[in-house]
Amino acid sequence: MLKLRPNCECCDRDLPPDAREAMICTFECTFCAGCAADVFAGTCPNCGGDLVRRPIRPAALLVKYPASTERVLRDGECLAKRAAA
């Protein structure tokens, strides 16, 4: 079951469960489409895998299988990006 993390690990942008711009890798590292493309060129900085669009969990199933509330943030190039925002 996907965790559906609530934020971009780079810029900390909110990514609710129905966000079409949420991108994930096979380990569920989660980034917004902007960071995935502009900062990481479509490759996960953690595992080196592809970043692809995260599927949308139907609203009715979010009741039984809620999204994660745990926020994850990277350092390095992302820390500089957050400071500039």
C-alpha positions in Angstrom: 0.0 0.0 0.0 1.4 3.4 -1.0 2.0 5.8 1.9 1.0 8.9 -0.1 3.4 11.2 1.7 2.0 14.7 2.2 4.8 16.9 0.8 7.7 17.3 -1.6 10.9 16.1 0.1 12.8 18.9 -1.6 10.7 22.2 -1.5 8.2 21.0 1.2 5.2 21.8 -1.1 2.0 20.2 0.1 1.0 17.2 -2.0 -2.4 16.0 -1.0 -3.5 12.5 -1.9 -5.2 13.8 -5.1 -2.2 15.9 -6.3 -1.6 15.2 -9.9 1.9 16.8 -9.7 3.2 14.3 -7.1 6.1 12.2 -8.3 7.4 9.0 -6.7 10.1 6.4 -7.1 9.9 2.7 -6.4 10.7 3.4 -2.7 8.0 6.1 -2.5 10.4 9.0 -2.2 8.0 11.9 -3.0 8.7 15.1 -5.0 6.6 17.7 -6.7 6.8 17.7 -10.5 8.9 20.9 -10.5 11.6 19.5 -8.3 11.5 16.1 -10.0 12.2 17.8 -13.3 14.2 20.9 -12.5 16.3 19.7 -9.6 16.6 16.0 -10.2 16.1 15.6 -14.0 13.5 12.8 -13.4 15.8 10.6 -11.3 15.4 10.0 -7.6 18.3 11.5 -5.7 18.0 8.8 -3.0 17.9 5.5 -5.0 18.7 6.6 -8.6 15.3 5.2 -9.9 12.8 6.9 -12.2 10.4 9.5 -10.7 6.9 8.8 -12.1 3.5 10.3 -11.4 2.0 9.0 -8.1 -1.4 7.3 -8.6 -4.5 8.9 -7.1 -6.2 6.8 -4.4 -10.0 7.0 -4.8 -11.5 9.2 -2.1 -13.7 6.4 -0.8 -10.7 4.3 -0.1 -8.9 7.1 1.7 -11.2 6.6 4.6 -10.1 3.0 5.0 -6.5 3.6 3.9 -5.6 7.2 4.8 -2.6 9.0 3.5 0.5 9.4 5.6 0.9 12.6 7.6 4.7 12.1 8.1 6.7 14.9 6.4 10.1 14.0 5.0 12.7 16.6 3.9 16.1 16.3 2.2 19.1 18.5 2.9 21.8 19.5 0.3 20.5 21.1 -2.9 17.0 21.1 -1.5 18.0 23.1 1.6 19.3 25.8 -0.7 16.1 25.7 -2.7 13.9 26.1 0.4 16.0 29.0 1.6 15.6 30.8 -1.7 11.8 30.4 -1.6 
